[in-house]
Amino acid sequence: MKRFIFLIFVPGMIVGALIILGSGKFLSSTSTNEYCVSCHIHPAADIAWKQSVHYDTRSGFRTACVDCHLPPKGHGYLWAKGTTGIRDLWSKWTKDSASFNWEERRRLEVARTYVYESSCIKCHPNLFPAKLTKDGENAHLYYTQSKKTEELHCINCHLNAGHFIKDYTHGSNATFGAASSAAKEIYKEPAKVTEFKNYTERIPNSPIAFNMVAIPGGAYKMGSPEGEAFRKANEGPVRDVELSPFFMAEVEVTWDEYLAFYVQTAAEGRTTDTEGLRKKLESKNATDAISGATPPYGQPDQGWGMGQRPAISFSYHAAQTYCRWLSKVTGKTYRLPTEAEWEYAARAGSATPYFFPGDPKKFEKTGLRAKLSKNDTTLINRYIIYKGNSNSKTQTPDRVKPNPFGLKNMAGNVAEFCADWYKEDAYALYPSGVVKDPKGPETGEEHVIRGGSYLSTAGLLRSASRDQTRTEAWLRTDPQMPKSIWWYSDCFNVGFRVVCEYDAKTGNTVVSNQ
């Protein structure tokens, strides 16, 4: 009996030892960078890794792929390695590596699903080293306080640590808004308008101009009928609305326009005391001087470029302040559009889901689903920047054609702030009959935003689709103390376009601009 047990036990021990040793060797051999890149054939990602601080480190240690993209051993390592390996093999066998969108993959919300927080902490256990700056201390303190809620991830501030991103900034961006050295004509006076027709506004003391479109007054049905695809309850009941004429910007406020405001208001005293500034602006005795935004934390354009792309990342408060400033420097009455004005301008005389023909259910399909269903997206691609054609970032307005009113990207590129307070049942609160120039509820906590964005599928691009600001959520990962009133840390798909009232300030000047 003892001999039988010996004959069974000893070979079992040997086999077990070989399996353990073999498994260890297998795990080691399949965790090298060379093995990783045998499946992940992404030259852009590999080049960006070799340019990062994790490749050429001060200590000489070279961070490997698995050091960030797998958890440490003992933290679900084997499960993560197995599931990741199966997923990667499937992708290698079924997909063309050239089809992978590296720009999409390195966005923060995507990168967070591929980088393990536990791996960051394993290599960086001391969050308060001796040489850490004061801003860094504040940021890391906020991180430790928010850690239990899982709202913050190390890569919120260190997105470029593993893969280099050109011009990426974390921390206060003191160089943001630096003036271009290119010589351009500087406008001395704003546009002068004597009649209700399109004009080109000029921002004084800057080389920036933008087009304003005359939107004729009229009546339309605001909201969506119950049978419309992807309709939400907050889009009804349908109301008859009558609007006075107004001017609206041809495109969303661009970075060129917003930076003119940013630079000029800096001369009037940029303050870092956000709480003091908030009280000053809310005071009834506030002076006419307009104080501009504090420097942003990080790179507000997300590295996509500025120029004619729509400005993003700024807060609703910043958009309102921009309108006040633009009114002051041009002598006109600029403001955010009301929700009713926005929908009227977006519809441009139509009563269908879009201002062009098309079925939202068919347009909703993108990528492979669209190809399999033989979905023709030619029409929607012609007029809207959305998830199906945006390459996961904002685009310049020359990519699309205008609607019948002459406005571009009303339905896409970035969603847009409106002046109204948001309420789910706002339409039901209006009096019966035709509602003239509605301005929304008198009070509220959040404001209306309208239009889809570069992240939106077709259902959110409809003219009647409504949404709201989410101030707390959009500042959730801002590590500054106090949080900024000027810049959002978690919202990169909302901007705005301006409306100019057709009033005495606009229409009683001397010389026509056209």
C-alpha positions, 0 to 999 in steps of 0.5 A: 500500500505504501509502495502504491502511494509512493508510486502515485504521489512522487510522479504527481509531485513531479508533474505538478512541479513541471506544470507550475514551472511551465506555467511560470515560464509560459506566463513570463514568456507571454508577458514580454513587450515582444510578445505583446506587439506580435498581436498589437500591431499598432506602430503609432502606439509603439512609437508613442510608448517609446517617447514617453516617460515610462520608456526612458525613465530617470532610474533606468527601469523601462515600464513594460506593456503588462506593467500598466495594462494588467493588474499586479499579481494577486489583484486578479492578474491571471483572470485579467491576463486570460480574458485580455489574451482571448480578446486580443487573439480574437481581434488579431484573427478577425480584424485588420490592425490598420483599422484600429483608431489610435486617436479613439483608443487614447481618449481618457474615457477609453484609456481608463478601461485599459489601464489598472489603477492598482498597477499605477499605485504598485509602482508609485506608492508614495503620492507625496514625494519631497519634490512634489509641487504645491499644485501636485500636493493639492491634486494628490490630496484630492485624489486620495479623498475621492479614491473611494468613489472611483471617480478619479484615475491616475491617468486623469492627470497623467494620460501621457505617462505611458504613451506620449501625447504632443503638447499634452499638459497636466496642471495649470496651463500658464501658456494657454492663449499665447498670441500667434506671431503671424501678422494679421489685420487688426480690426479697429471697429465692429461691424455696423448693421443698418438692415436685417441681413447677414453680416460679418462681425469684427472683434475690435483689437483683434484679427478675428471675424465671424459670420452672423446669419439673419434668421427670419421670425416665424411660427413652428411646432416645438418638440417631437410627436409621440411617434418619432423614433428615439423620442424622449418624454422631455420633448413634449408636448408639441407646442405652437411657438412664434418667434421674432427675428434674430441673428445667429452665428453661422458656426459654433464659437471657434477657438479663434473667437474664444481666445480673443476674449481670453486674451483681451479680458486678461488685460483687465485683470485675470484672478485666480481667486475663483470664489472671490470672483464668483461673489464679485460677478454675482454682486448687484454692484459689479462694475462694467469691467469683465474679468476673464477666465483663469488659466485652464487645468490641462489642455482644453482642446484635448490636443485636437487643435484650435483655430476654427474648431469649436471651443470646448471645455469651458463652463456655462458661466464662461459662455455667458461671460463671453456673450457679455464681453462680446456685447460690450466690445461690439455695442450690440446685444449678444447672448446665448440662444433660447431653446425655442430659437435654437430648435427653430434655427435647427429645423430651418422650416422642417417638421421632420426629425432632421432638416433633411430627409432620413430615418433616424433608425437607419442612421443610428447604425454606424461602423460594421452594423451600417455596412452589414445593413447597407445603410446609406449615410451619404446624406447625414455625413454631408450635414453633420459631424457625429459618431459615424464620421468624426474620428472621435473629435471635433472637426472644422466647419468646412467639413459640412454643408449648411442647413436651409437657413445657412447655419452649419453643424446645428445638429452635431460637432458639439452640443450647444448651451442655451439660455433656458433653465432646464426642466423635464416638463418645460413645454407643459408649463407654457400657457395654452395657445401660441407661445410667443418668444418663450424663454423657459422656466424662471428658475432651475438648477441646470441649463438646457443644451441642444444638438448632438456632438461628435460622440452622438449617434443619430437618435441624439441628432434630431432637431427636437432632442433635449439635454441638460448641463451636469455641472457637478459631474462635469467638474468631478475630476477637477483636482483644483481647490476650489474647483474652477468656475471657468473650465470643465474637467469632464466635458469636451463635447459641449460648446455654444453659438451666439445670437444677436438681438435685432434691436436698436443697438444692432439696427440703428447704426450708419454703414451697412457691412454687406 
